[in-house]
Amino acid sequence: MIRLSTAALLLASGIAMADGPADNKPESVRPVPPPGVPIDDAKRKELTAGLDKLEEKIASLKKSKSPDSLQFLPDVEIFSKAIRIALTEDGFFDVKEVSGAEKVLAEGLRRADELALADTRLLSWRNLGSAANPSTNGYFTTVRGFRSKLDGSLQPYGVVFRPRITPDSTVKKRADIWCRGRSEKGLEMQFLSQRMSNPEPAPAPGVLMIHPFGRYCNANKLAGEIDTLEALEHATSEYRIDPDGVAIRGFSMGGAAAWHLAVHYPDKWFAANPGAGFSETPKFLNVFQSETLTPTPFEQTLWKLYDCPYWALNLRNLPTIAYSGAIDRQKQAADVMAEACWNLPDGNQFELTHIVAPNTGHKVEPKARAEIERRLNLIYENQSKQPRNKLWFTTYTLKYNQCHWLTVERLEKHWVPATVTATLELKEGQHVINVFPTGLTSFSIHFDPGEISSQISSLPVQIWDGAAFFQGNIQRRSDFSWSAHFEKVPQSSGPKFEWRPVSPLTLPSGLAKKHNLQGPIDDAFLSSFLFVGPDGKGQHPEVDQWVQSEWDRALREWHRQMRGDIRVVSIADLKEVDIQENNLILWGDPKSNSTLAGILEKLPIRWDATNLSLGNKTFDAKSHVPVMIYPNPLNPERYVVLNSSFTYREYDYLNNARQVPKLPDWGVIDIRTSPGTRWPGKVAEAGFFGEKWELP
């Protein structure tokens, strides 16, 4: 642990995580975002007129420009969206923000004019350092936009770059993703206004810093997680970013985001640098929020999705530099992770590097900042380009299933830890792979061409899990890559199980939990989805009323919290391509929703006007509604969800540590209890499907 001298440099925008015990009252939840303030009528008219002009220009561009040019239209449209929301949704929180809105509007108009006339290769906002993009104290800043794969919404991100004294345009750049601090008032307009000109936190020379919007205020989880990955993907397509040179960083809420993205994607970054924030739910809420938690068993299980101490082993693959101020209450996040790393079982414990600035609160101290940058640069400059010779990986769900050259394909049981250690050893000039799996029944190994010597044609593999053993060889593929799939299968005699390779021509089929098809309900909203509403009256007016209320709330809250608009398709307009490309979120009952009625026999429920049955449990259909996720019988590679959007609600908006899935794979809601700020009604029963999507 390094202790450094005092000073202060605030690197996170926004307010603290929440308001403490005052935000522990589900019956009186303050709105997030908060109400705005009135602005001068004359200024409102000017901004409205400017917005109308900008939207006319955008409409003209859509009609006149080629597809190659229109790929840059989101770089313009993010400005019209930001101003529209600020004007029509009470989105000014200080009268001083009007000048920021004017700046945002002016940039949108300028870009629209430039896109109409310029060669897209020369667009000023794409070219850091152009005359139209002057530097601020040597730093070039810009904002970019893309269309989300989830809901088609426009999402912005910021870019900051400071060239080296002797720049080399041919060299790929290191990139830092900086996840931002909590700001309940940091909507699109405020974000763009800040990121257009503010370089802080300033990157080191030669480093491109990417600032994801992250879907507003969710610690880059759920839709914010996908938004962050898409921002990186878009930036990589636009700038010369070294694919082996991306770090995940952040402070405050952004520190929590960095912890999450580090432990769940340990092979995506060359280093992680989380500062402050939180790293798990229950201890943090007790310390920071003074909240007494009484979770249900399924809530406790769902904490394993995002609570980083469960995933601490994965940091053995990823150089990690934690940072805290010594008198910051959010130092708790790194302390918890340090304890988790040191207490790992089976000899896997290690010390977490934790830089602590003495006498420092919720800030990044300048000397600590310099020390972090020094270490990041050393890690980047000295990283090996060879395949990792040892991997450590743990997972609780197939949502997060990959670490470098190893992919976990099937688990013995979700939410129970599955752990793999694997080595790539060189023995007498021959590579040998050893895999030691526990808690899984299938995995794959893959090396790209050139990662393993092209002079050999077979690669020895040994697998041992304490009960089953395999020793054999995998063969080089025709492109000189290596790929093999292994399964643990029962034996009719001898040992109960054995590991064996599976031919790529006969990979396992049938209904089973697998990557991106494993639940819980919230997972359906991490890829493209459509809402499909009722096309008639249902079996009971009470159910119809609840469905309509929850439908309206889902549309409203996705817009307010996830900063997009849910795509809705009627049953009459639902096409085969929609079924193939999207998760379907079906609302209603078998009488009100004919699509639901058409697949009901292939779902693990029975539902008529009298009874709703799941397994051996039966409920009154007049007062109970199912919410669930399941492979869509019309396309088993996609989900179908019944009667639910993302499952955390208004109470959970008040602290980012609460923003985790609240319902498992399936639940039955007793609608005689009115929906509230925590639940859509009384949860009469809820649980998880098994590994073959069966009810327990």
C-alpha positions in Angstrom: 0.0 0.0 0.0 1.4 3.4 -1.0 0.6 6.5 1.1 1.1 9.8 -0.6 1.0 13.5 0.5 -2.0 15.6 0.5 -3.6 17.9 -2.1 -6.7 17.6 -4.1 -7.8 17.2 -7.7 -11.5 16.4 -8.1 -11.8 14.0 -11.1 -15.5 13.1 -10.8 -18.4 15.2 -11.7 -21.7 15.0 -9.8 -22.9 14.6 -6.3 -22.4 11.9 -3.8 -23.9 8.4 -4.2 -27.2 9.3 -2.4 -28.6 11.3 0.5 -28.1 8.7 3.2 -30.8 7.5 5.5 -33.3 10.1 4.1 -33.3 7.9 1.0 -34.3 4.8 2.9 -38.0 5.3 2.8 -39.8 3.5 0.0 -43.0 5.3 0.7 -41.5 8.7 0.0 -39.1 8.5 -2.9 -37.8 11.7 -4.4 -37.7 11.8 -8.2 -34.6 11.0 -10.3 -33.9 13.0 -12.4 -35.1 15.8 -10.1 -37.5 18.6 -11.2 -35.9 21.3 -13.2 -36.0 25.1 -12.9 -37.8 27.6 -15.1 -35.7 29.5 -17.7 -36.2 32.9 -19.3 -39.1 32.8 -21.8 -37.1 34.7 -24.4 -34.2 32.2 -24.1 -36.6 29.3 -24.3 -38.1 30.7 -27.6 -34.6 31.2 -29.0 -33.6 27.7 -28.2 -36.8 26.3 -29.5 -36.4 28.2 -32.8 -32.8 26.9 -33.1 -33.9 23.3 -32.3 -36.5 23.6 -35.1 -33.9 24.8 -37.5 -31.5 22.0 -36.5 -34.2 19.3 -36.9 -35.0 20.7 -40.4 -31.3 20.4 -41.3 -31.3 16.8 -40.0 -34.4 15.9 -42.0 -32.8 17.3 -45.1 -29.6 15.4 -44.5 -31.6 12.1 -44.2 -33.1 12.8 -47.6 -30.0 14.0 -49.5 -27.0 12.2 -48.2 -25.5 8.9 -49.1 -25.4 5.9 -46.6 -21.7 6.5 -46.2 -22.4 10.1 -45.0 -25.4 9.1 -42.9 -23.2 6.9 -40.7 -22.0 10.2 -39.2 -25.5 11.6 -38.6 -25.6 10.5 -35.0 -22.8 12.9 -34.4 -25.3 15.6 -35.2 -28.5 14.1 -33.8 -27.1 13.8 -30.3 -27.3 17.6 -30.1 -31.0 17.8 -31.2 -31.9 15.0 -28.8 -30.1 16.8 -25.9 -31.8 20.2 -26.5 -35.2 18.6 -27.1 -35.1 16.8 -23.8 -33.9 19.9 -21.9 -36.7 22.0 -23.4 -39.6 19.5 -23.2 -38.8 17.4 -20.1 -37.9 20.0 -17.5 -34.3 19.4 -18.1 -32.7 22.6 -16.9 -31.5 22.5 -13.3 -29.8 25.9 -13.1 -30.5 29.0 -15.1 -26.7 29.1 -15.9 -27.2 26.0 -18.0 -28.9 28.1 -20.7 -25.5 29.2 -21.9 -24.4 25.5 -22.1 -27.5 24.7 -24.1 -26.7 27.6 -26.5 -23.3 26.1 -27.0 -24.7 22.6 -27.6 -27.2 23.9 -30.1 -24.6 26.0 -32.0 -22.4 22.9 -32.3 -25.3 20.8 -33.6 -26.1 23.4 -36.3 -22.4 23.8 -37.2 -22.0 20.0 -37.6 -25.2 19.7 -39.7 -23.9 22.4 -42.1 -20.5 20.7 -42.3 -22.0 17.2 -42.9 -24.0 18.7 -45.7 -21.0 20.1 -47.5 -17.7 18.4 -46.4 -15.9 15.2 -47.3 -16.7 12.9 -44.4 -13.0 12.1 -44.1 -12.4 15.8 -43.2 -15.2 16.3 -40.7 -13.7 18.5 -38.0 -15.2 16.6 -35.0 -13.6 13.4 -36.3 -10.2 15.0 -36.6 -8.7 15.8 -33.2 -6.5 18.9 -33.6 -8.4 20.4 -36.6 -8.8 24.2 -36.8 -12.5 23.8 -35.9 -11.6 21.7 -32.9 -9.0 23.9 -31.1 -7.2 22.6 -28.0 -7.9 23.6 -24.4 -4.5 23.9 -22.7 -3.1 21.4 -25.2 -6.0 19.0 -24.9 -8.4 18.3 -27.8 -12.0 17.5 -26.9 -14.9 16.3 -28.9 -18.2 14.4 -28.5 -19.4 11.6 -30.7 -22.6 9.7 -31.1 -23.9 6.2 -32.1 -27.1 4.3 -32.3 -27.6 1.8 -29.6 -28.1 -1.8 -30.6 -30.5 -2.2 -27.7 -33.2 0.2 -28.6 -32.0 2.3 -31.5 -31.5 5.3 -29.4 -28.9 8.0 -29.9 -26.1 7.8 -27.3 -23.2 10.2 -26.9 -19.7 9.8 -25.5 -16.8 12.2 -25.0 -13.2 12.0 -26.3 -10.2 13.8 -24.9 -6.7 13.6 -26.4 -3.4 15.3 -25.8 -0.8 14.7 -28.5 2.8 13.9 -27.6 5.4 16.5 -28.2 6.6 14.4 -31.2 3.4 12.9 -32.5 3.4 9.9 -34.8 0.0 9.5 -36.6 0.9 5.9 -37.6 1.2 4.6 -34.0 -1.9 3.1 -32.4 -2.9 4.9 -29.2 -3.4 3.6 -25.7 -7.0 4.4 -24.7 -8.5 4.9 -21.2 -12.2 4.5 -20.7 -13.2 6.9 -17.9 -16.5 6.1 -16.2 -18.1 9.2 -14.7 -19.3 10.0 -11.2 -22.9 10.1 -10.2 -24.8 13.1 -11.3 -28.6 13.1 -11.1 -28.6 16.3 -13.0 -26.2 15.2 -15.6 -28.6 14.5 -18.5 -27.7 14.7 -22.2 -27.4 18.4 -22.6 -25.3 18.8 -19.5 -23.1 15.9 -20.5 -22.5 17.4 -24.0 -21.8 20.9 -22.7 -19.2 19.6 -20.3 -17.5 17.1 -22.5 -17.3 19.5 -25.5 -14.7 21.7 -23.7 -13.7 20.2 -20.4 -10.6 17.9 -20.7 -10.8 16.7 -17.0 -9.9 14.2 -16.0 -7.0 14.9 -18.4 -5.3 11.9 -20.0 -1.6 11.5 -20.2 0.1 12.7 -23.4 -0.6 10.3 -26.3 -3.5 8.6 -24.5 -7.0 8.9 -25.9 -9.6 9.1 -23.1 -13.2 7.9 -23.8 -16.0 9.2 -21.6 -19.1 7.0 -22.0 -22.5 8.7 -21.1 -23.3 5.2 -19.8 -27.1 5.7 -20.0 -27.1 8.4 -17.3 -26.9 7.2 -13.7 -26.6 3.5 -13.3 -22.9 2.9 -12.7 -22.5 1.5 -16.2 -24.6 -1.6 -15.4 -27.4 -3.2 -17.5 -28.0 -0.9 -20.5 -25.1 1.3 -19.3 -22.7 -1.6 -19.5 -23.6 -2.3 -23.2 -23.5 1.5 -23.9 -19.9 1.5 -22.6 -18.8 -1.4 -24.8 -20.5 0.2 -27.8 -18.8 3.5 -27.2 -15.5 1.7 -27.2 -16.4 -0.2 -30.3 -17.4 3.1 -32.1 -14.3 4.9 -30.9 -12.1 2.0 -32.1 -13.6 2.3 -35.5 -12.8 6.0 -35.7 -9.4 6.4 -34.0 -6.2 4.4 -34.1 -6.7 2.6 -30.8 -4.4 -0.2 -29.8 -6.8 -3.2 -29.1 -4.3 -4.4 -26.5 -4.1 -1.0 -24.9 -7.4 -0.1 -23.4 -7.7 0.5 -19.6 -10.9 0.7 -17.6 -10.9 3.5 -15.1 -13.3 5.7 -13.1 -14.0 7.5 -9.8 -16.9 7.5 -7.4 -19.8 6.0 -9.3 -17.3 5.5 -12.1 -15.1 3.6 -9.7 -17.9 1.2 -9.1 -18.3 0.9 -12.8 -14.6 0.2 -13.2 -14.7 -2.6 -10.6 -17.7 -4.2 -12.3 -16.2 -4.0 -15.8 -12.8 -5.2 -14.6 -13.9 -8.4 -12.9 -16.5 -9.4 -15.5 -14.3 -8.7 -18.6 -10.8 -9.5 -17.3 -9.5 -10.1 -20.8 -10.8 -6.9 -22.4 -8.4 -4.4 -20.7 -4.7 -4.2 -20.2 -5.3 -2.6 -16.7 -8.0 -1.4 -14.4 -8.0 1.6 -12.1 -11.1 1.9 -9.9 -11.3 4.8 -7.5 -13.8 5.0 -4.6 -17.3 4.1 -5.5 -18.6 0.7 -4.3 -17.8 -2.9 -5.2 -20.8 -4.8 -3.7 -24.3 -4.1 -2.5 -25.0 -5.2 1.1 -21.9 -3.9 3.0 -21.8 -0.7 1.1 -25.5 0.1 1.7 -25.0 -0.6 5.4 -21.9 1.6 5.7 -22.8 4.4 3.3 -26.6 4.4 3.4 -27.1 3.1 7.0 -29.7 0.8 5.4 -30.8 -2.4 7.1 -31.4 -5.0 4.4 -33.8 -7.9 4.6 -33.4 -9.5 1.2 -35.3 -12.6 -0.1 -33.1 -15.6 -1.0 -33.4 -14.8 -4.7 -32.3 -11.2 -4.1 -29.2 -12.5 -2.3 -28.5 -14.8 -5.2 -28.9 -12.0 -7.7 -26.3 -10.0 -5.8 -23.8 -12.5 -7.2 -24.3 -11.0 -10.7 -22.6 -7.6 -9.9 -21.0 -8.0 -6.4 -17.3 -7.9 -7.3 -15.9 -9.8 -4.3 -17.4 -13.0 -5.7 -15.4 -12.4 -8.9 -12.1 -11.3 -7.3 -10.1 -14.3 -8.7 -10.5 -12.8 -12.2 -8.3 -9.9 -11.2 -5.3 -12.3 -11.2 -5.5 -11.9 -15.0 -5.7 -8.1 -14.9 -3.2 -5.6 -13.5 -5.3 -3.5 -11.1 -4.5 -0.3 -9.3 -7.2 0.7 -6.7 -7.3 4.2 -5.4 -8.9 5.8 -2.3 -8.7 8.9 -0.2 -7.8 7.9 3.4 -10.8 9.7 4.9 -13.3 8.9 2.1 -16.1 6.6 3.2 -16.0 5.1 -0.2 -12.5 3.7 0.6 -14.7 0.8 1.7 -15.0 -0.4 -1.9 -11.3 -1.2 -2.3 -11.0 -2.4 1.3 -13.7 -5.0 0.6 -11.9 -6.1 -2.6 -8.5 -6.2 -0.9 -10.0 -8.6 1.7 -11.6 -10.7 -1.1 -8.4 -11.0 -3.0 -6.3 -11.9 0.0 -8.8 -14.5 1.2 -9.2 -16.5 -2.0 -9.1 -20.2 -1.4 -6.8 -22.9 -2.8 -3.6 -20.9 -2.7 -5.0 -18.3 -5.1 -4.8 -15.3 -2.8 -2.9 -12.2 -3.8 -2.4 -8.6 -2.6 -4.5 -5.9 -4.3 -2.5 -2.8 -5.1 -4.3 0.0 -3.3 -2.9 3.6 -3.4 -4.3 5.5 -0.5 -3.8 9.3 -0.3 -3.6 10.4 3.4 -5.9 13.1 4.7 -7.8 13.1 1.5 -11.6 12.8 1.1 -13.6 12.1 -2.1 -11.0 13.3 -4.5 -8.0 12.1 -6.5 -4.9 13.6 -5.0 -2.4 14.9 -7.7 0.6 12.9 -6.6 -1.5 9.8 -6.5 -2.7 10.6 -9.9 0.8 10.8 -11.2 1.8 7.6 -9.5 -1.2 5.8 -11.0 -0.3 7.1 -14.5 3.4 6.0 -14.0 2.3 2.5 -13.2 -0.3 2.3 -16.0 2.4 3.3 -18.5 4.8 0.7 -17.2 2.1 -2.0 -17.4 1.2 -1.0 -21.0 4.8 -0.7 -22.2 5.9 -4.1 -20.7 2.9 -6.3 -21.4 3.6 -9.4 -23.4 2.1 -10.0 -26.8 2.2 -13.8 -26.3 -0.8 -15.8 -25.2 -1.2 -15.9 -21.4 0.6 -18.9 -19.9 -1.8 -19.1 -17.0 -5.4 -18.2 -16.5 -7.6 -18.0 -13.4 -11.3 -17.5 -14.0 -14.4 -17.8 -12.0 -18.0 -17.1 -12.9 -21.5 -17.5 -11.5 -23.4 -17.1 -14.8 -22.7 -17.8 -18.4 -23.4 -14.1 -19.1 -19.7 -13.6 -18.2 -17.9 -16.7 -19.5 -14.6 -15.8 -21.2 -11.1 -15.2 -20.2 -8.5 -14.9 -23.0 -8.2 -18.3 -24.8 -10.7 -20.1 -22.5 -14.5 -19.9 -22.7 -16.9 -21.6 -20.2 -19.8 -23.0 -22.2 -22.0 -24.8 -19.6 -22.3 -24.7 -15.8 -23.3 -27.5 -13.4 -25.6 -24.9 -11.8 -26.0 -21.2 -12.2 -25.2 -18.9 -9.2 -22.8 -21.6 -7.8 -19.2 -20.7 -8.4 -17.5 -22.3 -11.4 -13.7 -21.9 -11.4 -11.1 -22.8 -14.0 -7.3 -22.6 -13.8 -5.6 -23.3 -17.1 -1.9 -23.3 -18.1 -0.2 -23.1 -21.5 3.2 -24.7 -20.8 6.2 -25.2 -23.0 7.8 -28.6 -22.3 10.7 -29.8 -24.3 9.8 -27.4 -27.1 6.2 -28.5 -27.1 3.2 -26.5 -25.9 1.0 -28.4 -23.5 -2.4 -27.2 -22.1 -3.6 -28.2 -18.6 -7.1 -27.4 -17.5 -8.4 -27.8 -14.0 -12.2 -27.0 -14.0 -14.7 -27.1 -11.2 -18.4 -26.4 -11.4 -18.7 -26.6 -15.1 -19.7 -29.2 -17.7 -18.4 -27.7 -20.9 -15.6 -25.4 -22.1 -13.8 -24.3 -25.2 -10.2 -23.4 -26.0 -9.3 -21.1 -28.9 -6.1 -19.6 -30.3 -5.9 -17.3 -33.3 -3.5 -18.1 -36.2 0.0 -17.3 -35.1 -0.6 -17.5 -31.4 0.7 -21.1 -31.3 3.7 -22.2 -33.5 2.6 -23.1 -37.0 5.3 -25.7 -37.0 3.2 -28.2 -35.0 0.0 -29.8 -36.1 -1.3 -31.2 -32.7 -1.5 -29.8 -29.2 -1.6 -32.0 -26.1 -4.4 -31.2 -23.7 -4.9 -32.6 -20.1 -8.1 -32.0 -18.1 -8.5 -33.0 -14.5 -11.3 -31.9 -12.1 -10.7 -34.4 -9.3 -13.3 -36.8 -10.5 -12.7 -37.1 -14.3 -9.6 -37.1 -16.4 -8.8 -36.6 -20.1 -5.5 -36.7 -21.9 -5.3 -36.3 -25.7 -4.5 -33.9 -28.5 -6.3 -31.3 -30.5 -5.6 -30.8 -34.1 -4.6 -27.6 -35.9 -7.3 -26.1 -38.0 -6.9 -25.3 -41.7 -6.2 -21.6 -41.1 -3.5 -22.6 -38.5 -5.8 -21.5 -35.6 -6.7 -23.9 -32.8 -10.2 -24.5 -31.4 -11.6 -27.3 -29.4 -14.7 -28.0 -27.4 -14.8 -30.3 -24.4 -17.8 -31.8 -22.4 -18.1 -33.6 -19.1 -20.4 -36.6 -19.7 -21.7 -39.4 -17.5 -20.3 -42.9 -17.8 -22.3 -46.2 -17.7 -19.4 -47.9 -16.0 -16.2 -47.0 -14.2 -15.9 -43.4 -13.1 -19.2 -41.5 -13.0 -18.0 -38.9 -15.5 -15.3 -38.3 -18.2 -14.2 -35.3 -20.1 -14.1 -35.8 -23.9 -13.7 -33.6 -27.0 -16.7 -32.9 -29.1 -16.6 -32.7 -32.9 -17.5 -29.2 -34.3 -19.9 -31.1 -36.5 -21.9 -32.4 -33.5 -21.9 -29.6 -31.0 -24.5 -30.0 -28.3 -28.0 -29.0 -29.1 -31.3 -28.7 -27.3 -32.7 -26.3 -24.7 -30.0 -25.3 -22.3 -28.7 -22.2 -20.5 -25.8 -20.7 -22.5 -24.0 -17.4 -23.0 -26.5 -14.6 -23.6 -29.4 -17.1 -23.0 -29.2 -17.7 -19.3 -31.4 -15.1 -17.6 -32.4 -13.5 -15.3 -35.2 -11.3 -16.6 -33.0 -8.2 -16.9 -30.7 -9.9 -19.4 -33.3 -9.5 -22.1 -32.6 -5.8 -22.0 -28.9 -6.2 -22.7 -29.5 -7.0 -26.4 -32.0 -5.8 -29.0 -35.6 -6.1 -27.8 -39.2 -5.2 -28.8 -42.3 -4.6 -26.7 -45.4 -6.4 -28.0 -48.6 -5.3 -26.3 -52.0 -6.8 -26.1 -54.3 -6.9 -29.2 -57.5 -7.5 -27.3 -59.2 -7.7 -23.9 -57.9 -10.2 -21.4 -59.4 -12.8 -19.1 -59.9 -10.4 -16.2 -60.3 -6.6 -16.0 -58.0 -6.5 -13.0 -55.2 -8.1 -14.9 -55.7 -5.8 -17.9 -55.5 -2.8 -15.6 -52.2 -4.0 -14.0 -50.7 -4.8 -17.4 -51.6 -1.4 -18.8 -50.2 0.3 -15.7 -46.9 -1.6 -15.8 -46.6 -1.1 -19.6 -47.0 2.6 -19.2 -44.4 2.7 -16.4 -42.0 0.6 -18.4 -42.1 3.0 -21.3 -41.7 6.0 -19.0 -38.9 4.7 -16.9 -36.8 3.3 -19.7 -36.9 6.8 -21.2 -36.1 8.5 -17.9 -33.4 6.1 -16.6 -32.0 4.4 -19.7 -32.3 7.5 -21.9 -33.9 5.8 -24.9 -37.3 5.0 -26.3 -38.5 1.4 -26.3 -39.4 0.1 -29.7 -43.0 -1.1 -29.8 -44.5 -3.3 -32.5 -48.1 -4.4 -32.7 -48.9 -8.1 -33.0 -50.4 -7.4 -36.5 -47.1 -5.8 -37.6 -44.8 -8.4 -36.0 -42.6 -9.9 -38.7 -40.4 -12.9 -38.9 -37.3 -10.7 -39.1 -38.4 -9.1 -35.8 -38.6 -12.5 -34.1 -35.2 -13.5 -35.5 -33.4 -10.3 -34.5 -35.0 -9.3 -31.2 -36.0 -10.5 -27.8 -39.8 -10.2 -27.6 -41.3 -8.6 -24.4 -44.9 -9.8 -24.5 -47.5 -8.1 -22.3 -50.9 -9.4 -21.4 -52.4 -12.8 -20.9 -53.4 -15.7 -23.3 -56.6 -14.0 -24.2 -55.3 -10.4 -24.7 -52.1 -11.3 -26.4 -52.4 -13.7 -29.3 -48.6 -14.1 -29.8 -48.4 -15.2 -26.2 -51.4 -17.6 -26.7 -49.6 -19.1 -29.7 -46.5 -20.1 -27.7 -48.1 -20.9 -24.3 -48.0 -24.7 -24.7 -44.3 -24.5 -25.2 -43.7 -22.4 -22.0 -43.3 -24.0 -18.6 -46.6 -22.5 -17.3 -50.3 -23.3 -17.6 -52.5 -20.3 -17.7 -56.3 -20.1 -18.3 -59.1 -17.9 -17.0 -59.2 -19.8 -13.7 -55.7 -20.9 -12.8 -52.0 -19.9 -13.3 -49.7 -22.9 -12.7 -46.0 -23.2 -12.6 -44.8 -26.7 -11.7 -46.8 -27.9 -8.6 -47.8 -24.3 -7.6 -51.2 -23.0 -8.7 -52.5 -19.4 -8.3 -55.8 -17.6 -8.9 -55.6 -16.2 -12.5 -57.8 -13.3 -11.5 -55.3 -11.9 -9.1 -51.9 -13.3 -10.2 -49.7 -12.5 -13.2 -46.5 -14.3 -14.3 -43.3 -12.4 -15.1 -40.6 -14.5 -16.6 -37.8 -15.0 -19.2 -37.5 -18.0 -21.4 -36.0 -19.0 -24.8 -38.5 -17.9 -27.4 -40.2 -21.0 -28.8 -40.5 -19.1 -32.1 -36.7 -18.6 -32.1 -34.8 -20.4 -29.3 -31.7 -18.2 -29.8 -33.6 -15.2 -28.5 -35.6 -14.6 -25.3 -39.3 -14.1 -24.7 -40.2 -12.1 -21.6 -43.7 -11.9 -20.0 -44.9 -8.7 -18.4 -41.7 -7.1 -17.3 -39.1 -4.4 -18.1 -35.9 -4.0 -16.1 -36.7 -5.1 -12.5 -35.3 -2.4 -10.2 -37.7 0.4 -9.5 -37.9 4.0 -8.2 -36.5 3.3 -4.7 -33.4 1.8 -6.3 -32.7 4.9 -8.3 -31.6 6.7 -5.2 -28.4 4.7 -4.7 -26.4 3.0 -7.5 -25.6 0.0 -5.3 -29.3 -0.9 -5.3 -29.5 -0.9 -9.1 -29.2 -4.7 -9.5 -31.8 -7.2 -10.9 -34.6 -7.6 -8.4 -36.4 -10.6 -9.9 -34.9 -13.9 -11.0 -35.9 -16.0 -14.1 -39.5 -16.2 -13.1 -42.0 -14.8 -10.6 -45.7 -14.7 -9.8 -47.0 -11.3 -8.9 -50.1 -11.0 -6.6 -51.7 -7.9 -8.1 -54.0 -7.4 -5.1 -51.1 -5.5 -3.7 -50.6 -2.3 -5.6 -47.4 -1.7 -7.5 -44.9 0.4 -5.5 -41.4 1.9 -5.6 -39.8 -1.5 -5.0 -42.0 -4.2 -6.5 -44.7 -4.5 -9.2 -47.0 -6.1 -6.5 -46.5 -8.7 -3.9 -44.1 -11.4 -5.1 -46.1 -14.6 -4.3 -43.4 -16.9 -5.7 -40.1 -16.5 -7.6 -37.2 -18.6 -8.6 -34.6 -19.7 -11.2 -34.9 -22.2 -14.0 -32.5 -25.1 -14.1 -29.7 -25.6 -16.6 -32.1 -26.9 -19.2 -34.6 -24.2 -18.5 -36.7 -26.5 -16.4 -38.6 -25.6 -13.2 -37.1 -27.0 -10.1 
